[in-house]
Amino acid sequence: QVQLVESGGGLVQPGGSLRLSCAASERTFSRYPMGWFRQAPGKEREFVAAISWSGGETYYADSVKGRFTISRDNAKNTVYLQMNSLKPEDTAVYYCAARPGVTSADPDEYAYWGQGTQVTVSS
């Protein structure tokens, strides 16, 4: 089973930056499209960004487009989410996920999930 572990969350002021990392447990991860999702208290889990297995295709939610960048290093079995110009509304638990299929923005299509990492944006 693919296991995913997120790291890099924390407290940051509005306008600041964080880089989240998601480390996978096996090398077959390198062929899986990956996604980042987030969930705030009392709200539904929402799509943030996704990347194809090769890294050649990326997709972003409109709310983060231009501020967040998803990338992957298959040699390190790791996916990253660089978050810049953070806003209070970005506060959420961020999850990475893997899907053994085509790249998708639908969380129901992802088979493997990490435990999440908390991102809090506040002054």
N, C-alpha and C positions, 0 to 999 in steps of 0.2 A: 504494500500500500504506500502511496506517496504521502509523505508527511511534510508539512510546511510550517515554518516558524518565522513569525514576523518580529522585527526589532526596529528601534529607531524612534519610537514615539516619545512624546514628552510634552512639556508646557512651553509655549512660545508666544511672544507678543504679536499682535496684528502687524502684518507686513513682514514678518520673519520667515525663516525657511527651516524645513526639516527634510531629511532623506530617510525614507523607510526602506528596509531590506526584508526580503523573504527568501529564506534558505530552504531548499528542498532536500529530501532524504536520499534520493536516488538519481542516477545519471539519466534515466529515461525521461526525467523532467524536461530535458532539453528539447524534446519533441512535442511538448504540450503547450498549447496556447495558455497564457496566464492573464489573470485579471486582478485588479484591486477594487474592493468594494468598501463601503463605510456604513455605519449605523449609529445614529444618535439616539439617546434615550427617548422612548415613546414614538420613534419613527421607524419606517420600514428600511430595510437594507437597500442601498442604492448603488448603482454602478458608478465607478470613478474612471477607470482606465483599463485597457486591455492591450495585449501584445501577442503577435503570432509566434509560433515556435522558433522561427528564424530571426525574429526581431524586425523583419522588414515591413510589417504592418502594425500600426498603432491606432487606437481609438480612444476618444475622451468624451466624458460627459460635458455638456455645454457649460456647466457651472465651474469647471476646472480648466477648461481649454485655455491655453496661453499661460497658465500658471503652473500646472503640473506636467511632469514628464515621466513616462514609464520607459524603462529599459531593462535589458536582461544580459547576463553574462552566462552563457550555457556551460562554459568551461568551469565555472564556479557554482553551478546549479543555483543561481541567485537571480531574483528579480528585484528591481528597485523602483521606488516612486519618489522622485524629487519634487518637493512641494515648495513653491515660492509664493511670495505675496499672500501669505496665509490670512484668512479672515475668520472672525468668530464663528461664522456659520460652517466652517470646515471642521469644527470640533465634533469628534465622533471616535468610535472604535473602528480602526481600519483593518480589513482582512485581505489577505491574498488568497487566491484560489487557482486551481488548475483544472483544465478540461481536456480529456483525451479525444478531442475533435477539432472542429473549426473554431476560430476565434469568435467570441460572443460577448455581448453586453448583458445577457440574461443570467442572473445568478442561479436560476434553476437548472441551467445547463452545465454547471461546474460540479465536478465529482469530489474534489478534494479541497479542504479549507484549513487555513491556519487558525490559531486561537485568538488572533487579533492583537492589536497594539493601540493604546489610547493616545489620541492626539487632542490636546486642548489648546485652543487659541484664545488668549485673554490678556488684557492689560492689567 
